[in-house]
Structures are given as structure tokens and as C-alpha cells.
Amino acid sequence: MNLLRMTLWLDWGSRGLRLFAIILVAHLVIRLGNKNIDYFFQSRKGLLPRVETPRGRTLALILKSVLRYGVDFFAAMSALPLFDIQPTSILAGAGIVGLAVGFGAQNLVRDIITGFFILYEDQFSVGEYITTAGVSGTVEELGLRVTKLRDFGGEVHIIPNGSIVTVTNFSRGKMRALVKIGVAYEEDVDRVRDVLEGIAQEAAKDLADKIVEGPTVLGITDFGPSEVVFSVLAKTKPMEQWAVERELRRRIKLAFEKEGIEIPYPKQVLYPGRPRGAGEKAPDADQP
């Protein structure tokens, strides 16, 4: 009896030591893996964001989570035989359940995978103005499953990442500010160009904090029904293109008023009819 009890104690003691070894190894692997992930992001200059940046921290956290879940899973599978449980039976049952859940979670998995690649490829970041999934706005939140945009009206649009197929980013590189001005056909086009050149030179000095290149007067770019169209082009810093366009239009309007240059607009000319005589009746509406 004592021998049997001692054998049981030795058996459970051996299992306990092996379980402790599995937990210790898993803990060390996770710690070592986390350090390597941080070092990987800090050492790859120019290819990946540093871990101190928001995008770098996000990617590092994702990789650390994948590492932790993977190590925990293999540690659990290694510990099951210590309690006389075969991992194959657990995996077989989990496979059936996972298959059933997988059909219902396809969209969730697609959103997470798409969100990971959005972060990894740095397609856009928080604070940038983009257009995607038929919605335009400033990115307020970028997660693995959803992206939140706030448009100019203040509404917040929550877009599943799986629905993001095409992204137009207005916050990267030089932006185009294009202003088109119509003047009457009777105006001297060379004089109009000289006035626009003067406006462009003044704007380049006054708006140097917003304008990167130009403004450049492209000249006559179109002929309209009642106007000759001039175009002015400038390259601006991100998110400054609309402010530059508004300021250029304001300056052009004031300069044209000062120089007497006509900007055509639709007009209605009313011709009074012939006055009727004293005994003359109004024409019948049915008469041709």
C-alpha cells in the first residue's frame, strides 16, 4: 500500500515537473520572441516603421499577440498527455466546431486580415483624409476589424476593413490646387494673363507656408459658351489644397473688379411687348 502511494506521488511529481518545464519554456519563448519583435522593428530602417511610431506599435502588438496565442496553444497541446488526454481527439472535435464557426465568421476573418495588411502596408493613418467605400472623411480610428471616418458634416462612418478595396489618400505628397476662371470673349487675353501672373506671384510669397510649387498660370485651357477659360495650377502641402484654391479665387475676383475685367454670368434680357390700343383685345391663348 505504501509502495503504491509512493509510486503515485512520484508519478504526479514527475508530471508536475514536466508541466512546470512546459510553462517555463513557453514563458521564455514568449519573452524572447517579444524582444526579437521589438529589435526587428527598431533595426529595419526604411523598410518598416520603428516601434516608437503608432503604426510600428500596432504591428508589433499584432505579432506579439500571434506569438503568444501560438505558444500557448502548443504548450496546452504538450501538457494534455500529462493528464491522460490525447490531443488528437481534442483537435478532431475542435476541427468540427471550427468548421461550423468558420462559415459564420468568414466576414470577420476577412476584416481582420484586410486590417492587418492596411496597417502593414501603411495605406493610411489616423488623421489623414481619404476616400474609400464611397465615403470621404478624416480617419479617426484604424483597427484590425473596422475603420472610422468623420466627414465634413461631422458624421462618423464605421467601415468594415473587408469592404475597403480602393483607397484615395489626400494626405500624402504634394496636392494639386486648380482654379479655373472664365472671362468674357471681348476681354484682352494677354492683359488677363498679365493680371493672373501678378496674382500668382503675390500668392506664392504670401502663402509660402502652404504652397510648394507655383502658382503657375497655364493660360487658356478651354472655350465655353460665353467665356474664355484660364487655369491656374499650384502644388500644396497635404490638406492645404482647398484653402489655397479658395484664396486664389478671392484674389482673382478682387483683382478683376479692380481692373474692370468681366467675368461672364447668365443674363436674362426682357423685351417689352407692343402696347395694345384702347379697343384692342388681348390675343386668345388658343390662337396660333
Secondary structure, DSSP 8 states (H G I E B T S, - for coil): -HHHHHHHHHHHHHHHHHHHHHHHHHHHHHHHHHHHHHHHHHH-TTTS--TTSHHHHHHHHHHHHHHHHHHHHHHHHHHGGGGT--HHHHHHHHHHHHHHHHHHTHHHHHHHHHHHHHHHHT---TT-EEEETTEEEEEEEE-SSEEEEE-TTS-EEEEEGGG---EEESSSS-EEEEEEEEE-TTS-HHHHHHHHHHHHHHHHHHTTTTEEEEEEEEEEEEE-SS-EEEEEEEEE-TT-HHHHHHHHHHHHHHHHHHHT-----------------TT-----TT--
